[in-house]
Amino acid sequence: MYKTRQREAIMEYLLSLKGEHVTADEIYQYFQQRRISVGLTTIYRNLDRMVDEGLVKKFNIEGISKACFQFLDKEMNRDEHLHLICENCGELIHLECRFVEKLSQHMASEHSFILKPEKSIFYGLCESCMKTAKK
């Protein structure tokens, strides 16, 4: 694979996020703030290649107009996780929890349904919005 400085910069930034989701626009803004020359088209092209190579996961989630990307670290559990979306602020939360595997097993044994946790989304309120709502 041909590696450019821009690709390496994008990869380093994704690694620094430790599995958090990010949009291409957020990556672009990050580089702009640091006066690093990486164009938005270059970011999209590199993200698409990284998705094809299995290095990055792309999420298209209903209600969120822009795709989110997540670096797939070798040490991260790539399958057993859920996504939470705050209906108030739109925050996308990547949740890894021991309960997910139990939920998957329960759905299979009790309901004859194979759950794909990595594609499962729960909607509700994030911690920040819950605190704001209580005030």
C-alpha positions as CSV (number, residue, x, y, z in Angstrom):
1,M,0.0,0.0,0.0
2,Y,1.3,3.4,-1.0
3,K,1.5,5.6,2.1
4,T,1.5,9.4,1.9
5,R,2.2,11.9,4.6
6,Q,-1.5,12.8,4.6
7,R,-2.5,9.2,5.1
8,E,-0.1,8.8,7.9
9,A,-1.4,12.0,9.5
10,I,-5.0,10.8,9.2
11,M,-4.0,7.4,10.7
12,E,-2.1,9.0,13.6
13,Y,-5.2,11.2,14.4
14,L,-7.5,8.2,14.3
15,L,-5.2,6.2,16.5
16,S,-5.2,9.1,19.0
17,L,-9.0,8.9,19.3
18,K,-8.8,5.4,20.8
19,G,-11.8,4.0,19.1
20,E,-14.0,7.1,19.2
21,H,-16.2,8.0,16.2
22,V,-15.3,11.0,14.1
23,T,-16.6,12.5,10.8
24,A,-14.4,13.5,7.9
25,D,-15.3,17.1,8.6
26,E,-14.1,16.8,12.2
27,I,-10.8,15.3,10.9
28,Y,-10.5,18.2,8.5
29,Q,-11.2,20.8,11.2
30,Y,-8.6,19.1,13.4
31,F,-5.9,19.6,10.7
32,Q,-7.1,23.1,9.9
33,Q,-6.7,24.2,13.5
34,R,-3.1,22.8,13.5
35,R,-2.3,24.4,10.1
36,I,-1.7,20.9,8.6
37,S,-2.4,20.8,4.9
38,V,-4.8,17.9,4.2
39,G,-7.8,18.6,2.0
40,L,-11.3,17.3,2.6
41,T,-11.3,15.2,-0.6
42,T,-8.0,13.6,0.5
43,I,-9.5,12.8,3.8
44,Y,-12.5,11.1,2.3
45,R,-10.4,9.2,-0.3
46,N,-8.1,7.9,2.5
47,L,-11.0,7.0,4.8
48,D,-12.6,5.0,2.0
49,R,-9.4,3.1,1.3
50,M,-8.9,2.4,5.0
51,V,-12.5,1.1,5.1
52,D,-11.7,-1.2,2.2
53,E,-8.6,-2.4,3.9
54,G,-10.5,-3.2,7.1
55,L,-8.6,-0.6,9.2
56,V,-11.5,1.7,9.7
57,K,-15.3,1.1,10.1
58,K,-17.8,3.4,8.5
59,F,-21.1,4.1,10.2
60,N,-24.1,5.6,8.3
61,I,-26.7,6.1,11.1
62,E,-30.2,7.3,10.5
63,G,-30.8,10.8,11.7
64,I,-27.1,11.7,11.4
65,S,-26.4,13.3,8.0
66,K,-22.7,12.6,7.9
67,A,-21.0,9.2,8.1
68,C,-18.9,8.5,11.1
69,F,-15.6,6.6,11.1
70,Q,-13.8,4.6,13.7
71,F,-10.3,3.1,13.7
72,L,-10.4,-0.6,14.3
73,D,-7.6,-1.2,16.8
74,K,-6.4,-4.9,16.9
75,E,-7.0,-4.9,20.6
76,M,-10.6,-3.6,20.3
77,N,-13.4,-6.1,20.3
78,R,-14.7,-5.4,16.8
79,D,-18.0,-7.3,17.1
80,E,-19.5,-7.1,20.6
81,H,-20.3,-3.4,20.9
82,L,-23.4,-1.3,20.7
83,H,-24.1,2.3,19.6
84,L,-26.0,4.8,21.6
85,I,-27.4,8.0,20.1
86,C,-28.6,10.9,22.1
87,E,-31.9,12.1,20.7
88,N,-31.3,15.5,22.1
89,C,-27.7,16.5,21.0
90,G,-27.0,13.7,18.5
91,E,-23.9,12.4,20.2
92,L,-22.9,8.9,19.0
93,I,-21.5,6.8,21.8
94,H,-19.5,3.6,21.2
95,L,-20.4,1.2,24.0
96,E,-18.4,-1.9,24.9
97,C,-20.1,-3.8,27.8
98,R,-20.0,-7.3,29.1
99,F,-23.8,-7.4,28.9
100,V,-23.7,-7.2,25.1
101,E,-22.5,-10.8,24.7
102,K,-25.2,-12.0,27.2
103,L,-27.9,-10.0,25.3
104,S,-26.7,-11.6,22.0
105,Q,-26.8,-15.1,23.6
106,H,-30.3,-14.4,25.1
107,M,-31.7,-13.2,21.7
108,A,-30.3,-16.4,20.0
109,S,-31.5,-18.9,22.6
110,E,-34.8,-17.4,23.6
111,H,-35.9,-15.6,20.5
112,S,-34.2,-17.5,17.7
113,F,-32.7,-14.2,16.5
114,I,-29.0,-13.5,15.8
115,L,-28.3,-10.0,16.9
116,K,-25.5,-8.0,15.2
117,P,-24.4,-5.8,18.0
118,E,-22.0,-3.7,15.8
119,K,-25.1,-2.7,13.8
120,S,-27.4,-2.2,16.8
121,I,-28.4,1.3,17.9
122,F,-30.1,2.4,21.0
123,Y,-31.7,5.9,21.2
124,G,-32.0,7.9,24.4
125,L,-30.4,10.7,26.4
126,C,-26.7,11.1,27.0
127,E,-25.3,11.9,30.5
128,S,-24.8,15.5,29.7
129,C,-28.3,16.0,28.3
130,M,-29.8,14.2,31.3
131,K,-28.0,16.6,33.7
132,T,-29.3,19.6,31.6
133,A,-32.8,18.2,31.7
134,K,-32.8,17.9,35.5
135,K,-31.9,21.6,36.0
